[in-house]
Amino acid sequence: MNRAGFVRLALVAFELGIAAFVVRGTIRLLAPYGVAVALSAPLLFAAGAILAGLVVVATLDATGIRPLE
């Protein structure tokens, strides 16, 4: 993975997090809270998974095991 790809994935994770809160807020206007949380949870989970993967990649780069290109 190169540095541009790393930054691109970080931005995608940030956008997914924002989208999760927008979805939760707009669905909350039309449906109960539980439905809003259920519909926004996959977006927030995906953002968290991407960020967790990026933390692993950054740790491997910092320790020198697998440097970023």
All heavy atoms as TSV, in Angstrom:
chain	resi	resn	atom	element	x	y	z
A	1	MET	N	N	0.852	-1.170	0.000
A	1	MET	CA	C	0.000	0.000	0.000
A	1	MET	C	C	0.901	1.238	0.000
A	1	MET	O	O	1.883	1.303	0.725
A	1	MET	CB	C	-0.883	-0.009	1.248
A	1	MET	CG	C	-1.685	1.262	1.416
A	1	MET	SD	S	-2.681	1.335	2.894
A	1	MET	CE	C	-3.838	0.050	2.603
A	2	ASN	N	N	0.530	2.201	-0.832
A	2	ASN	CA	C	1.300	3.437	-0.852
A	2	ASN	C	C	0.633	4.475	0.057
A	2	ASN	O	O	-0.462	4.273	0.562
A	2	ASN	CB	C	1.446	3.959	-2.286
A	2	ASN	CG	C	0.108	4.187	-2.947
A	2	ASN	OD1	O	-0.918	4.213	-2.304
A	2	ASN	ND2	N	0.121	4.331	-4.257
A	3	ARG	N	N	1.315	5.576	0.246
A	3	ARG	CA	C	0.801	6.594	1.176
A	3	ARG	C	C	-0.483	7.235	0.672
A	3	ARG	O	O	-1.354	7.574	1.462
A	3	ARG	CB	C	1.868	7.644	1.417
A	3	ARG	CG	C	3.062	7.073	2.160
A	3	ARG	CD	C	4.064	8.138	2.554
A	3	ARG	NE	N	5.266	7.552	3.082
A	3	ARG	CZ	C	5.418	7.188	4.354
A	3	ARG	NH1	N	4.437	7.350	5.187
A	3	ARG	NH2	N	6.553	6.663	4.750
A	4	ALA	N	N	-0.619	7.395	-0.632
A	4	ALA	CA	C	-1.849	7.977	-1.184
A	4	ALA	C	C	-3.041	7.058	-0.920
A	4	ALA	O	O	-4.136	7.531	-0.591
A	4	ALA	CB	C	-1.696	8.241	-2.669
A	5	GLY	N	N	-2.846	5.772	-1.044
A	5	GLY	CA	C	-3.908	4.817	-0.748
A	5	GLY	C	C	-4.284	4.827	0.726
A	5	GLY	O	O	-5.454	4.676	1.082
A	6	PHE	N	N	-3.295	4.991	1.588
A	6	PHE	CA	C	-3.534	5.065	3.028
A	6	PHE	C	C	-4.406	6.274	3.355
A	6	PHE	O	O	-5.388	6.172	4.088
A	6	PHE	CB	C	-2.185	5.147	3.765
A	6	PHE	CG	C	-2.306	5.098	5.257
A	6	PHE	CD1	C	-2.295	3.882	5.906
A	6	PHE	CD2	C	-2.420	6.255	6.004
A	6	PHE	CE1	C	-2.393	3.822	7.277
A	6	PHE	CE2	C	-2.522	6.205	7.365
A	6	PHE	CZ	C	-2.506	4.980	8.016
A	7	VAL	N	N	-4.057	7.413	2.791
A	7	VAL	CA	C	-4.824	8.633	3.039
A	7	VAL	C	C	-6.223	8.506	2.451
A	7	VAL	O	O	-7.206	8.927	3.062
A	7	VAL	CB	C	-4.084	9.858	2.461
A	7	VAL	CG1	C	-4.946	11.096	2.533
A	7	VAL	CG2	C	-2.777	10.070	3.197
A	8	ARG	N	N	-6.340	7.905	1.281
A	8	ARG	CA	C	-7.646	7.724	0.647
A	8	ARG	C	C	-8.552	6.858	1.525
A	8	ARG	O	O	-9.731	7.164	1.714
A	8	ARG	CB	C	-7.479	7.093	-0.731
A	8	ARG	CG	C	-8.746	7.060	-1.537
A	8	ARG	CD	C	-8.540	6.517	-2.948
A	8	ARG	NE	N	-7.490	7.234	-3.673
A	8	ARG	CZ	C	-6.348	6.704	-4.079
A	8	ARG	NH1	N	-6.086	5.437	-3.836
A	8	ARG	NH2	N	-5.455	7.415	-4.741
A	9	LEU	N	N	-8.005	5.782	2.077
A	9	LEU	CA	C	-8.803	4.930	2.958
A	9	LEU	C	C	-9.190	5.657	4.245
A	9	LEU	O	O	-10.287	5.457	4.764
A	9	LEU	CB	C	-8.031	3.651	3.292
A	9	LEU	CG	C	-8.067	2.566	2.233
A	9	LEU	CD1	C	-7.184	1.398	2.652
A	9	LEU	CD2	C	-9.475	2.093	1.992
A	10	ALA	N	N	-8.298	6.483	4.760
A	10	ALA	CA	C	-8.632	7.262	5.955
A	10	ALA	C	C	-9.778	8.225	5.664
A	10	ALA	O	O	-10.687	8.388	6.487
A	10	ALA	CB	C	-7.405	8.019	6.448
A	11	LEU	N	N	-9.761	8.853	4.499
A	11	LEU	CA	C	-10.854	9.760	4.131
A	11	LEU	C	C	-12.160	9.004	3.921
A	11	LEU	O	O	-13.229	9.492	4.301
A	11	LEU	CB	C	-10.485	10.553	2.881
A	11	LEU	CG	C	-9.393	11.606	3.070
A	11	LEU	CD1	C	-9.030	12.227	1.729
A	11	LEU	CD2	C	-9.822	12.653	4.058
A	12	VAL	N	N	-12.091	7.824	3.339
A	12	VAL	CA	C	-13.301	7.004	3.164
A	12	VAL	C	C	-13.886	6.632	4.525
A	12	VAL	O	O	-15.102	6.692	4.725
A	12	VAL	CB	C	-12.988	5.750	2.324
A	12	VAL	CG1	C	-14.119	4.738	2.392
A	12	VAL	CG2	C	-12.698	6.130	0.896
A	13	ALA	N	N	-13.034	6.266	5.467
A	13	ALA	CA	C	-13.514	5.925	6.808
A	13	ALA	C	C	-14.161	7.131	7.475
A	13	ALA	O	O	-15.216	7.008	8.118
A	13	ALA	CB	C	-12.362	5.404	7.664
A	14	PHE	N	N	-13.569	8.292	7.320
A	14	PHE	CA	C	-14.137	9.518	7.886
A	14	PHE	C	C	-15.495	9.824	7.264
A	14	PHE	O	O	-16.463	10.165	7.962
A	14	PHE	CB	C	-13.156	10.672	7.666
A	14	PHE	CG	C	-13.610	11.972	8.248
A	14	PHE	CD1	C	-13.640	12.164	9.621
A	14	PHE	CD2	C	-14.004	13.006	7.428
A	14	PHE	CE1	C	-14.069	13.359	10.169
A	14	PHE	CE2	C	-14.430	14.205	7.954
A	14	PHE	CZ	C	-14.459	14.392	9.328
A	15	GLU	N	N	-15.590	9.669	5.944
A	15	GLU	CA	C	-16.859	9.931	5.258
A	15	GLU	C	C	-17.925	8.918	5.654
A	15	GLU	O	O	-19.100	9.267	5.788
A	15	GLU	CB	C	-16.646	9.909	3.748
A	15	GLU	CG	C	-15.823	11.079	3.256
A	15	GLU	CD	C	-15.368	10.922	1.818
A	15	GLU	OE1	O	-15.660	9.868	1.200
A	15	GLU	OE2	O	-14.734	11.861	1.307
A	16	LEU	N	N	-17.547	7.663	5.856
A	16	LEU	CA	C	-18.508	6.667	6.304
A	16	LEU	C	C	-19.027	6.987	7.707
A	16	LEU	O	O	-20.205	6.773	8.001
A	16	LEU	CB	C	-17.885	5.272	6.286
A	16	LEU	CG	C	-17.783	4.586	4.937
A	16	LEU	CD1	C	-16.989	3.287	5.065
A	16	LEU	CD2	C	-19.155	4.307	4.375
A	17	GLY	N	N	-18.148	7.478	8.555
A	17	GLY	CA	C	-18.575	7.867	9.895
A	17	GLY	C	C	-19.567	9.012	9.863
A	17	GLY	O	O	-20.594	8.991	10.567
A	18	ILE	N	N	-19.286	10.003	9.044
A	18	ILE	CA	C	-20.217	11.126	8.907
A	18	ILE	C	C	-21.538	10.645	8.305
A	18	ILE	O	O	-22.623	11.034	8.769
A	18	ILE	CB	C	-19.591	12.239	8.048
A	18	ILE	CG1	C	-18.460	12.908	8.819
A	18	ILE	CG2	C	-20.633	13.263	7.643
A	18	ILE	CD1	C	-17.685	13.919	8.025
A	19	ALA	N	N	-21.467	9.781	7.303
A	19	ALA	CA	C	-22.681	9.259	6.669
A	19	ALA	C	C	-23.529	8.473	7.668
A	19	ALA	O	O	-24.768	8.545	7.632
A	19	ALA	CB	C	-22.319	8.379	5.481
A	20	ALA	N	N	-22.887	7.752	8.571
A	20	ALA	CA	C	-23.636	6.998	9.575
A	20	ALA	C	C	-24.452	7.936	10.463
A	20	ALA	O	O	-25.619	7.656	10.763
A	20	ALA	CB	C	-22.678	6.165	10.428
A	21	PHE	N	N	-23.866	9.048	10.879
A	21	PHE	CA	C	-24.599	9.978	11.724
A	21	PHE	C	C	-25.691	10.719	10.951
A	21	PHE	O	O	-26.763	10.999	11.491
A	21	PHE	CB	C	-23.639	10.957	12.388
A	21	PHE	CG	C	-22.854	10.322	13.492
A	21	PHE	CD1	C	-21.518	10.017	13.318
A	21	PHE	CD2	C	-23.451	9.991	14.693
A	21	PHE	CE1	C	-20.791	9.421	14.317
A	21	PHE	CE2	C	-22.736	9.379	15.705
A	21	PHE	CZ	C	-21.403	9.093	15.521
A	22	VAL	N	N	-25.447	11.006	9.682
A	22	VAL	CA	C	-26.479	11.648	8.860
A	22	VAL	C	C	-27.651	10.691	8.652
A	22	VAL	O	O	-28.819	11.089	8.780
A	22	VAL	CB	C	-25.888	12.120	7.515
A	22	VAL	CG1	C	-26.973	12.539	6.556
A	22	VAL	CG2	C	-24.899	13.259	7.743
A	23	VAL	N	N	-27.340	9.438	8.349
A	23	VAL	CA	C	-28.396	8.442	8.172
A	23	VAL	C	C	-29.185	8.275	9.462
A	23	VAL	O	O	-30.424	8.241	9.451
A	23	VAL	CB	C	-27.800	7.091	7.703
A	23	VAL	CG1	C	-28.799	5.964	7.831
A	23	VAL	CG2	C	-27.315	7.206	6.279
A	24	ARG	N	N	-28.488	8.190	10.578
A	24	ARG	CA	C	-29.180	8.021	11.858
A	24	ARG	C	C	-30.096	9.202	12.135
A	24	ARG	O	O	-31.230	9.028	12.576
A	24	ARG	CB	C	-28.183	7.860	12.993
A	24	ARG	CG	C	-28.856	7.621	14.333
A	24	ARG	CD	C	-27.887	7.474	15.462
A	24	ARG	NE	N	-27.108	6.254	15.294
A	24	ARG	CZ	C	-26.255	5.813	16.195
A	24	ARG	NH1	N	-26.051	6.479	17.301
A	24	ARG	NH2	N	-25.583	4.707	15.972
A	25	GLY	N	N	-29.630	10.398	11.874
A	25	GLY	CA	C	-30.439	11.584	12.145
A	25	GLY	C	C	-31.645	11.704	11.238
A	25	GLY	O	O	-32.743	12.033	11.695
A	26	THR	N	N	-31.453	11.419	9.953
A	26	THR	CA	C	-32.576	11.568	9.037
A	26	THR	C	C	-33.600	10.446	9.207
A	26	THR	O	O	-34.805	10.693	9.138
A	26	THR	CB	C	-32.109	11.621	7.575
A	26	THR	OG1	O	-31.317	10.473	7.299
A	26	THR	CG2	C	-31.307	12.868	7.311
A	27	ILE	N	N	-33.139	9.230	9.444
A	27	ILE	CA	C	-34.064	8.131	9.668
A	27	ILE	C	C	-34.803	8.321	10.986
A	27	ILE	O	O	-35.966	7.958	11.117
A	27	ILE	CB	C	-33.329	6.770	9.630
A	27	ILE	CG1	C	-32.692	6.533	8.274
A	27	ILE	CG2	C	-34.273	5.626	9.970
A	27	ILE	CD1	C	-33.663	6.478	7.123
A	28	ARG	N	N	-34.147	8.934	11.952
A	28	ARG	CA	C	-34.775	9.175	13.256
A	28	ARG	C	C	-35.985	10.079	13.116
A	28	ARG	O	O	-36.940	9.990	13.903
A	28	ARG	CB	C	-33.750	9.805	14.216
A	28	ARG	CG	C	-34.267	10.085	15.593
A	28	ARG	CD	C	-34.594	8.787	16.308
A	28	ARG	NE	N	-35.064	9.080	17.640
A	28	ARG	CZ	C	-36.335	8.981	18.018
A	28	ARG	NH1	N	-37.239	8.582	17.168
A	28	ARG	NH2	N	-36.690	9.252	19.245
A	29	LEU	N	N	-36.002	10.936	12.112
A	29	LEU	CA	C	-37.163	11.794	11.883
A	29	LEU	C	C	-38.367	10.993	11.396
A	29	LEU	O	O	-39.512	11.404	11.595
A	29	LEU	CB	C	-36.817	12.874	10.860
A	29	LEU	CG	C	-35.772	13.898	11.280
A	29	LEU	CD1	C	-35.413	14.771	10.094
A	29	LEU	CD2	C	-36.265	14.719	12.449
A	30	LEU	N	N	-38.117	9.865	10.736
A	30	LEU	CA	C	-39.193	9.094	10.114
A	30	LEU	C	C	-39.535	7.804	10.843
A	30	LEU	O	O	-40.629	7.270	10.661
A	30	LEU	CB	C	-38.800	8.752	8.674
A	30	LEU	CG	C	-38.423	9.937	7.776
A	30	LEU	CD1	C	-37.848	9.440	6.474
A	30	LEU	CD2	C	-39.625	10.828	7.558
A	31	ALA	N	N	-38.597	7.277	11.618
A	31	ALA	CA	C	-38.794	5.966	12.235
A	31	ALA	C	C	-38.281	6.000	13.684
A	31	ALA	O	O	-37.606	6.947	14.084
A	31	ALA	CB	C	-38.045	4.909	11.430
A	32	PRO	N	N	-38.603	4.973	14.445
A	32	PRO	CA	C	-38.110	4.919	15.831
A	32	PRO	C	C	-36.582	4.850	15.909
A	32	PRO	O	O	-35.898	4.514	14.943
A	32	PRO	CB	C	-38.725	3.634	16.381
A	32	PRO	CG	C	-39.854	3.310	15.482
A	32	PRO	CD	C	-39.508	3.878	14.151
A	33	TYR	N	N	-36.082	5.131	17.092
A	33	TYR	CA	C	-34.638	5.186	17.312
A	33	TYR	C	C	-33.956	3.855	16.987
A	33	TYR	O	O	-32.880	3.827	16.402
A	33	TYR	CB	C	-34.353	5.588	18.756
A	33	TYR	CG	C	-32.892	5.692	19.076
A	33	TYR	CD1	C	-32.135	6.748	18.595
A	33	TYR	CD2	C	-32.257	4.725	19.853
A	33	TYR	CE1	C	-30.782	6.847	18.867
A	33	TYR	CE2	C	-30.911	4.824	20.132
A	33	TYR	CZ	C	-30.182	5.879	19.644
A	33	TYR	OH	O	-28.857	5.968	19.915
A	34	GLY	N	N	-34.567	2.755	17.352
A	34	GLY	CA	C	-33.964	1.441	17.098
A	34	GLY	C	C	-33.758	1.165	15.617
A	34	GLY	O	O	-32.748	0.596	15.214
A	35	VAL	N	N	-34.705	1.584	14.816
A	35	VAL	CA	C	-34.579	1.401	13.371
A	35	VAL	C	C	-33.450	2.272	12.828
A	35	VAL	O	O	-32.657	1.840	11.982
A	35	VAL	CB	C	-35.916	1.730	12.669
A	35	VAL	CG1	C	-35.760	1.711	11.164
A	35	VAL	CG2	C	-36.995	0.774	13.117
A	36	ALA	N	N	-33.368	3.499	13.327
A	36	ALA	CA	C	-32.314	4.407	12.874
A	36	ALA	C	C	-30.929	3.862	13.212
A	36	ALA	O	O	-30.017	3.912	12.386
A	36	ALA	CB	C	-32.512	5.787	13.494
A	37	VAL	N	N	-30.793	3.321	14.401
A	37	VAL	CA	C	-29.502	2.753	14.809
A	37	VAL	C	C	-29.179	1.518	13.967
A	37	VAL	O	O	-28.035	1.329	13.536
A	37	VAL	CB	C	-29.509	2.415	16.311
A	37	VAL	CG1	C	-28.291	1.603	16.700
A	37	VAL	CG2	C	-29.581	3.676	17.131
A	38	ALA	N	N	-30.183	0.692	13.709
A	38	ALA	CA	C	-29.960	-0.520	12.914
A	38	ALA	C	C	-29.539	-0.194	11.488
A	38	ALA	O	O	-28.747	-0.929	10.890
A	38	ALA	CB	C	-31.221	-1.375	12.907
A	39	LEU	N	N	-30.063	0.876	10.937
A	39	LEU	CA	C	-29.700	1.235	9.563
A	39	LEU	C	C	-28.348	1.950	9.476
A	39	LEU	O	O	-27.681	1.887	8.446
A	39	LEU	CB	C	-30.789	2.114	8.952
A	39	LEU	CG	C	-32.118	1.404	8.681
A	39	LEU	CD1	C	-33.142	2.397	8.163
A	39	LEU	CD2	C	-31.933	0.265	7.713
A	40	SER	N	N	-27.944	2.636	10.534
A	40	SER	CA	C	-26.671	3.354	10.481
A	40	SER	C	C	-25.494	2.521	11.004
A	40	SER	O	O	-24.343	2.850	10.729
A	40	SER	CB	C	-26.761	4.648	11.281
A	40	SER	OG	O	-26.871	4.381	12.662
A	41	ALA	N	N	-25.794	1.459	11.715
A	41	ALA	CA	C	-24.728	0.654	12.312
A	41	ALA	C	C	-23.760	0.053	11.290
A	41	ALA	O	O	-22.542	0.066	11.526
A	41	ALA	CB	C	-25.323	-0.433	13.193
A	42	PRO	N	N	-24.217	-0.479	10.162
A	42	PRO	CA	C	-23.251	-1.049	9.206
A	42	PRO	C	C	-22.246	-0.019	8.677
A	42	PRO	O	O	-21.077	-0.348	8.473
A	42	PRO	CB	C	-24.124	-1.583	8.074
A	42	PRO	CG	C	-25.444	-1.818	8.688
A	42	PRO	CD	C	-25.591	-0.771	9.744
A	43	LEU	N	N	-22.704	1.216	8.483
A	43	LEU	CA	C	-21.776	2.256	8.014
A	43	LEU	C	C	-20.716	2.549	9.068
A	43	LEU	O	O	-19.523	2.666	8.764
A	43	LEU	CB	C	-22.544	3.534	7.672
A	43	LEU	CG	C	-23.498	3.458	6.496
A	43	LEU	CD1	C	-24.315	4.737	6.400
A	43	LEU	CD2	C	-22.730	3.212	5.225
A	44	LEU	N	N	-21.157	2.671	10.316
A	44	LEU	CA	C	-20.210	2.960	11.392
A	44	LEU	C	C	-19.271	1.774	11.629
A	44	LEU	O	O	-18.086	1.963	11.910
A	44	LEU	CB	C	-20.977	3.313	12.667
A	44	LEU	CG	C	-20.222	4.076	13.730
A	44	LEU	CD1	C	-19.611	5.347	13.161
A	44	LEU	CD2	C	-21.134	4.414	14.883
A	45	PHE	N	N	-19.796	0.564	11.495
A	45	PHE	CA	C	-18.952	-0.621	11.637
A	45	PHE	C	C	-17.897	-0.678	10.538
A	45	PHE	O	O	-16.740	-1.008	10.798
A	45	PHE	CB	C	-19.810	-1.888	11.616
A	45	PHE	CG	C	-19.022	-3.144	11.752
A	45	PHE	CD1	C	-18.481	-3.516	12.970
A	45	PHE	CD2	C	-18.786	-3.958	10.653
A	45	PHE	CE1	C	-17.733	-4.679	13.097
A	45	PHE	CE2	C	-18.041	-5.112	10.765
A	45	PHE	CZ	C	-17.512	-5.479	11.992
A	46	ALA	N	N	-18.284	-0.360	9.314
A	46	ALA	CA	C	-17.328	-0.356	8.202
A	46	ALA	C	C	-16.241	0.690	8.429
A	46	ALA	O	O	-15.059	0.429	8.181
A	46	ALA	CB	C	-18.045	-0.093	6.886
A	47	ALA	N	N	-16.627	1.864	8.911
A	47	ALA	CA	C	-15.637	2.907	9.198
A	47	ALA	C	C	-14.662	2.439	10.276
A	47	ALA	O	O	-13.443	2.632	10.160
A	47	ALA	CB	C	-16.333	4.193	9.628
A	48	GLY	N	N	-15.186	1.813	11.308
A	48	GLY	CA	C	-14.323	1.305	12.380
A	48	GLY	C	C	-13.390	0.216	11.907
A	48	GLY	O	O	-12.222	0.154	12.307
A	49	ALA	N	N	-13.881	-0.660	11.039
A	49	ALA	CA	C	-13.042	-1.738	10.511
A	49	ALA	C	C	-11.918	-1.184	9.640
A	49	ALA	O	O	-10.769	-1.641	9.727
A	49	ALA	CB	C	-13.893	-2.719	9.706
A	50	ILE	N	N	-12.233	-0.192	8.816
A	50	ILE	CA	C	-11.195	0.424	7.988
A	50	ILE	C	C	-10.151	1.099	8.870
A	50	ILE	O	O	-8.941	0.954	8.642
A	50	ILE	CB	C	-11.810	1.430	7.003
A	50	ILE	CG1	C	-12.618	0.700	5.935
A	50	ILE	CG2	C	-10.730	2.275	6.334
A	50	ILE	CD1	C	-13.424	1.604	5.038
A	51	LEU	N	N	-10.605	1.822	9.893
A	51	LEU	CA	C	-9.653	2.489	10.784
A	51	LEU	C	C	-8.800	1.489	11.554
A	51	LEU	O	O	-7.601	1.723	11.758
A	51	LEU	CB	C	-10.391	3.418	11.741
A	51	LEU	CG	C	-10.958	4.677	11.110
A	51	LEU	CD1	C	-11.772	5.466	12.134
A	51	LEU	CD2	C	-9.854	5.544	10.537
A	52	ALA	N	N	-9.384	0.380	11.972
A	52	ALA	CA	C	-8.602	-0.648	12.665
A	52	ALA	C	C	-7.527	-1.222	11.740
A	52	ALA	O	O	-6.383	-1.443	12.163
A	52	ALA	CB	C	-9.523	-1.753	13.170
A	53	GLY	N	N	-7.902	-1.460	10.493
A	53	GLY	CA	C	-6.912	-1.939	9.528
A	53	GLY	C	C	-5.812	-0.933	9.284
A	53	GLY	O	O	-4.635	-1.294	9.157
A	54	LEU	N	N	-6.172	0.346	9.233
A	54	LEU	CA	C	-5.161	1.383	9.033
A	54	LEU	C	C	-4.228	1.505	10.239
A	54	LEU	O	O	-3.041	1.797	10.070
A	54	LEU	CB	C	-5.829	2.723	8.737
A	54	LEU	CG	C	-6.511	2.829	7.378
A	54	LEU	CD1	C	-7.209	4.177	7.238
A	54	LEU	CD2	C	-5.527	2.623	6.252
A	55	VAL	N	N	-4.755	1.267	11.422
A	55	VAL	CA	C	-3.892	1.277	12.615
A	55	VAL	C	C	-2.873	0.146	12.534
A	55	VAL	O	O	-1.690	0.334	12.860
A	55	VAL	CB	C	-4.739	1.179	13.901
A	55	VAL	CG1	C	-3.888	0.854	15.111
A	55	VAL	CG2	C	-5.499	2.473	14.133
A	56	VAL	N	N	-3.307	-1.007	12.072
A	56	VAL	CA	C	-2.382	-2.140	11.923
A	56	VAL	C	C	-1.311	-1.810	10.885
A	56	VAL	O	O	-0.113	-2.045	11.113
A	56	VAL	CB	C	-3.148	-3.424	11.543
A	56	VAL	CG1	C	-2.200	-4.535	11.145
A	56	VAL	CG2	C	-4.042	-3.866	12.678
A	57	VAL	N	N	-1.724	-1.252	9.754
A	57	VAL	CA	C	-0.758	-0.891	8.706
A	57	VAL	C	C	0.216	0.170	9.216
A	57	VAL	O	O	1.427	0.088	8.971
A	57	VAL	CB	C	-1.492	-0.414	7.439
A	57	VAL	CG1	C	-0.525	0.196	6.437
A	57	VAL	CG2	C	-2.248	-1.558	6.808
A	58	ALA	N	N	-0.289	1.160	9.940
A	58	ALA	CA	C	0.581	2.212	10.475
A	58	ALA	C	C	1.555	1.650	11.515
A	58	ALA	O	O	2.723	2.062	11.565
A	58	ALA	CB	C	-0.258	3.323	11.083
A	59	THR	N	N	1.086	0.711	12.315
A	59	THR	CA	C	1.972	0.092	13.308
A	59	THR	C	C	3.066	-0.722	12.629
A	59	THR	O	O	4.234	-0.670	13.040
A	59	THR	CB	C	1.160	-0.803	14.256
A	59	THR	OG1	O	0.140	-0.017	14.875
A	59	THR	CG2	C	2.032	-1.410	15.324
A	60	LEU	N	N	2.694	-1.465	11.595
A	60	LEU	CA	C	3.703	-2.228	10.863
A	60	LEU	C	C	4.717	-1.300	10.192
A	60	LEU	O	O	5.903	-1.640	10.116
A	60	LEU	CB	C	3.039	-3.126	9.827
A	60	LEU	CG	C	2.201	-4.296	10.368
A	60	LEU	CD1	C	1.487	-5.005	9.232
A	60	LEU	CD2	C	3.068	-5.242	11.145
A	61	ASP	N	N	4.255	-0.166	9.710
A	61	ASP	CA	C	5.168	0.804	9.101
A	61	ASP	C	C	6.072	1.429	10.153
A	61	ASP	O	O	7.276	1.590	9.923
A	61	ASP	CB	C	4.370	1.904	8.375
A	61	ASP	CG	C	5.280	2.928	7.743
A	61	ASP	OD1	O	6.202	2.522	6.996
A	61	ASP	OD2	O	5.078	4.122	7.983
A	62	ALA	N	N	5.536	1.756	11.302
A	62	ALA	CA	C	6.341	2.405	12.348
A	62	ALA	C	C	7.405	1.467	12.901
A	62	ALA	O	O	8.503	1.911	13.273
A	62	ALA	CB	C	5.433	2.888	13.473
A	63	THR	N	N	7.093	0.172	12.969
A	63	THR	CA	C	8.069	-0.782	13.487
A	63	THR	C	C	9.050	-1.252	12.425
A	63	THR	O	O	10.047	-1.893	12.746
A	63	THR	CB	C	7.355	-2.008	14.077
A	63	THR	OG1	O	6.528	-2.601	13.082
A	63	THR	CG2	C	6.516	-1.624	15.283
A	64	GLY	N	N	8.762	-0.943	11.155
A	64	GLY	CA	C	9.669	-1.315	10.090
A	64	GLY	C	C	9.425	-2.702	9.536
A	64	GLY	O	O	10.205	-3.181	8.699
A	65	ILE	N	N	8.385	-3.377	9.979
A	65	ILE	CA	C	8.102	-4.732	9.492
A	65	ILE	C	C	7.646	-4.713	8.049
A	65	ILE	O	O	8.115	-5.475	7.209
A	65	ILE	CB	C	7.047	-5.416	10.383
A	65	ILE	CG1	C	7.604	-5.607	11.792
A	65	ILE	CG2	C	6.602	-6.739	9.797
A	65	ILE	CD1	C	6.601	-6.106	12.800
A	66	ARG	N	N	6.720	-3.789	7.738
A	66	ARG	CA	C	6.233	-3.636	6.363
A	66	ARG	C	C	6.075	-2.159	6.069
A	66	ARG	O	O	5.053	-1.548	6.379
A	66	ARG	CB	C	4.898	-4.349	6.203
A	66	ARG	CG	C	4.382	-4.288	4.788
A	66	ARG	CD	C	3.132	-5.099	4.621
A	66	ARG	NE	N	2.693	-4.965	3.238
A	66	ARG	CZ	C	1.453	-5.037	2.857
A	66	ARG	NH1	N	0.516	-5.275	3.742
A	66	ARG	NH2	N	1.141	-4.913	1.596
A	67	PRO	N	N	7.078	-1.550	5.473
A	67	PRO	CA	C	7.010	-0.107	5.232
A	67	PRO	C	C	6.014	0.254	4.128
A	67	PRO	O	O	5.771	-0.535	3.219
A	67	PRO	CB	C	8.440	0.254	4.810
A	67	PRO	CG	C	9.024	-1.020	4.317
A	67	PRO	CD	C	8.344	-2.128	5.061
A	68	LEU	N	N	5.443	1.424	4.259
A	68	LEU	CA	C	4.585	1.964	3.205
A	68	LEU	C	C	5.466	2.394	2.038
A	68	LEU	O	O	6.570	2.877	2.223
A	68	LEU	CB	C	3.776	3.168	3.710
A	68	LEU	CG	C	2.651	2.870	4.683
A	68	LEU	CD1	C	2.059	4.168	5.207
A	68	LEU	CD2	C	1.579	2.060	4.016
A	69	GLU	N	N	4.947	2.246	0.849
A	69	GLU	CA	C	5.735	2.608	-0.334
A	69	GLU	C	C	5.539	4.060	-0.676
A	69	GLU	O	O	4.575	4.662	-0.477
A	69	GLU	CB	C	5.328	1.722	-1.499
A	69	GLU	CG	C	5.595	0.267	-1.213
A	69	GLU	CD	C	4.961	-0.617	-2.266
A	69	GLU	OE1	O	4.234	-0.117	-3.139
A	69	GLU	OE2	O	5.207	-1.809	-2.210
